[in-house]
Amino acid sequence: MNRIDACFAELRRRGGKALIPYITAGDPDGPTTVRLALEFEKRGADLVELGVPFSDPLADGTTIQRASERSLECGTTLRAVLGWAAQIRQASQIPLILMSYVNPLLQMGTAAFAAAAREAGVDGLIVPDLPPEEAGELLAANDAAGLATIFLVAPTSPPERLRLIAEASRGYIYYVSLKGVTGARAALPGGVREAVRTLRSLTTKPVVVGFGIGTPEQATQVAAVADGVIVGSAIVDQVERLRGRSDLVDQVGVFVEGFVRALRPAPPVA
């Protein structure tokens, strides 16, 4: 069983919700990326998303754009990210998901990527700019390699498209909570609860919500209806703020632990 499937099966058995922190791989450098992923697991995260930096990140707001620029300036490539994933896998069994735009994947070749990702211990792939109608080749290669291809659902997706994406997605379905690019927001947009409930009426696959979740309180609100929560820009912002400090990994870990605690409230005192 894919580690993603096993993770959500165990969470459902316990009545838990997944916390999925996202970081841009290579920001501020590769060794720190590896240390951050392992720190997130230590702090209680359930899965980890590693963003592959790209020069034209259409779905990402300014926080992740800046992180991608910093990472690319250091020479980060898709193969380098796979190498860091392999280092994480040597020390951990936490499910690892890559988020990459389609161009780097096509440049490597879909079959070559799927094989390399499997070898590195990657469990899933999110491609924001690849709709399921155009993903047949990549989906087939990933399926053959045991790699989950995760598709995004937008707030504007009509019911027939929700069914299509729910059928095509492996691992979990990524519901984008807002119209626009990534970035922490002061308040969650309306309609998230209703949209997640609609998706859940169409599929038994886990539904995870991302984009715009920046506080533990917002994560708690989303987790009331979803199977998991993705926190990205708020974490990447912490990495940027702490660049150059020796306690970066520990302090970002503390930040992530705040979300973990929000999703796993302490049991009542007997």
TORMIMI-917919 format. One line per 3 residues: number of its first residue (from 1); for each residue x, y, z of C-alpha. Coordinates in steps of 0.2 Angstrom, whole numbers, always signed. Example, Ala and Ser with C-alpha at 12.3 -4.5 7.8 and 13.67 -1.06 7.14 Angstrom:
residues 2
1 = +62 -22 +39  +68 -5 +36 $
//
This chain:
residues 270
1 = +0 +0 +0  +6 +17 -4  +12 +27 +11 $
4 = -1 +40 +8  -15 +28 +8  -9 +20 +23 $
7 = -7 +36 +32  -25 +42 +29  -31 +24 +33 $
10 = -23 +25 +50  -29 +43 +53  -47 +38 +49 $
13 = -46 +23 +61  -41 +35 +75  -52 +49 +69 $
16 = -38 +60 +66  -34 +74 +53  -19 +76 +43 $
19 = -7 +90 +44  +3 +92 +28  +17 +106 +29 $
22 = +24 +112 +12  +41 +119 +10  +50 +125 -6 $
25 = +65 +113 -9  +82 +121 -9  +76 +136 +1 $
28 = +88 +141 +9  +98 +125 +4  +96 +107 +2 $
31 = +103 +101 +18  +91 +113 +27  +76 +106 +17 $
34 = +81 +88 +23  +82 +94 +41  +66 +103 +40 $
37 = +56 +88 +33  +63 +77 +47  +59 +91 +60 $
40 = +41 +92 +54  +39 +73 +57  +47 +75 +74 $
43 = +34 +88 +78  +20 +78 +73  +16 +81 +54 $
46 = +8 +67 +45  +14 +70 +27  +26 +83 +19 $
49 = +25 +92 +3  +41 +97 -6  +39 +111 -19 $
52 = +50 +110 -34  +56 +128 -38  +51 +134 -55 $
55 = +54 +151 -64  +36 +154 -68  +25 +147 -53 $
58 = +8 +152 -60  -2 +146 -44  +10 +153 -31 $
61 = +9 +170 -23  +24 +181 -19  +30 +171 -4 $
64 = +33 +155 -13  +38 +165 -29  +52 +173 -18 $
67 = +57 +156 -11  +58 +148 -29  +69 +162 -35 $
70 = +81 +160 -20  +81 +141 -23  +84 +142 -42 $
73 = +98 +155 -39  +107 +141 -28  +106 +129 -43 $
76 = +91 +118 -38  +85 +106 -51  +71 +92 -51 $
79 = +85 +79 -49  +92 +88 -34  +75 +88 -26 $
82 = +74 +70 -29  +91 +67 -21  +85 +77 -5 $
85 = +69 +66 -5  +80 +51 -5  +90 +57 +10 $
88 = +74 +60 +19  +68 +43 +15  +84 +35 +22 $
91 = +79 +42 +39  +60 +42 +39  +45 +33 +32 $
94 = +34 +49 +32  +24 +51 +16  +33 +63 +3 $
97 = +24 +72 -10  +32 +83 -23  +23 +98 -30 $
100 = +30 +103 -47  +25 +112 -63  +24 +101 -78 $
103 = +39 +108 -88  +52 +100 -77  +43 +84 -78 $
106 = +42 +84 -97  +60 +89 -98  +65 +74 -88 $
109 = +52 +63 -96  +37 +56 -88  +43 +38 -87 $
112 = +61 +43 -81  +53 +54 -68  +41 +41 -61 $
115 = +56 +28 -60  +67 +41 -52  +54 +46 -39 $
118 = +50 +29 -35  +69 +25 -32  +70 +41 -21 $
121 = +55 +35 -10  +43 +49 -16  +25 +44 -13 $
124 = +15 +57 -23  +15 +71 -36  +5 +87 -38 $
127 = +6 +96 -54  -4 +113 -53  -4 +117 -71 $
130 = -8 +99 -78  -27 +96 -79  -33 +77 -79 $
133 = -38 +78 -97  -20 +81 -102  -12 +70 -89 $
136 = -14 +52 -97  +4 +49 -100  +10 +55 -83 $
139 = -4 +46 -74  +0 +30 -82  +19 +31 -78 $
142 = +15 +36 -60  +2 +22 -58  +15 +9 -65 $
145 = +28 +16 -52  +16 +16 -37  +16 +35 -37 $
148 = +0 +44 -32  -5 +58 -44  -15 +71 -35 $
151 = -26 +83 -44  -33 +100 -38  -51 +105 -37 $
154 = -55 +124 -38  -69 +133 -30  -76 +136 -47 $
157 = -76 +118 -52  -94 +112 -58  -101 +95 -52 $
160 = -96 +86 -68  -78 +91 -66  -78 +87 -47 $
163 = -82 +69 -52  -69 +68 -66  -55 +75 -54 $
166 = -61 +63 -40  -60 +48 -51  -43 +53 -58 $
169 = -34 +58 -41  -24 +45 -31  -19 +47 -13 $
172 = -30 +62 -9  -40 +76 -18  -32 +94 -16 $
175 = -46 +107 -13  -40 +124 -17  -49 +135 -4 $
178 = -48 +151 -13  -49 +159 -30  -31 +165 -35 $
181 = -13 +161 -30  -6 +154 -14  -3 +164 +2 $
184 = -9 +166 +19  -25 +176 +22  -32 +184 +37 $
187 = -48 +174 +35  -54 +159 +26  -65 +162 +11 $
190 = -83 +157 +12  -90 +141 +4  -76 +129 +10 $
193 = -87 +118 +21  -100 +117 +7  -88 +112 -6 $
196 = -79 +99 +4  -96 +91 +9  -100 +91 -10 $
199 = -84 +82 -14  -86 +70 +0  -103 +65 -7 $
202 = -95 +60 -23  -80 +50 -17  -73 +41 -2 $
205 = -55 +47 -6  -48 +59 +7  -51 +78 +4 $
208 = -37 +89 +9  -38 +108 +9  -24 +120 +5 $
211 = -21 +138 -1  -23 +153 +12  -22 +143 +28 $
214 = -10 +153 +39  -15 +150 +57  -19 +136 +69 $
217 = -37 +143 +71  -40 +142 +52  -33 +124 +51 $
220 = -45 +119 +65  -60 +126 +55  -55 +117 +40 $
223 = -51 +101 +49  -69 +101 +55  -75 +95 +38 $
226 = -59 +90 +28  -48 +75 +30  -32 +86 +31 $
229 = -25 +103 +30  -10 +109 +20  +0 +124 +27 $
232 = +12 +131 +14  +15 +150 +12  +14 +153 +31 $
235 = +29 +141 +34  +39 +147 +19  +37 +164 +26 $
238 = +45 +158 +42  +59 +151 +33  +62 +167 +24 $
241 = +61 +177 +40  +73 +166 +49  +86 +164 +35 $
244 = +104 +164 +41  +99 +160 +59  +106 +144 +67 $
247 = +89 +140 +75  +79 +141 +59  +75 +122 +59 $
250 = +70 +122 +77  +59 +138 +76  +50 +133 +60 $
253 = +47 +116 +69  +39 +126 +83  +28 +135 +71 $
256 = +22 +119 +63  +20 +111 +80  +7 +124 +84 $
259 = -4 +118 +69  -1 +100 +75  -8 +104 +93 $
262 = -23 +113 +85  -28 +97 +75  -24 +86 +90 $
265 = -32 +94 +105  -27 +86 +122  -39 +73 +129 $
268 = -50 +78 +142  -44 +76 +160  -53 +61 +169 $
//
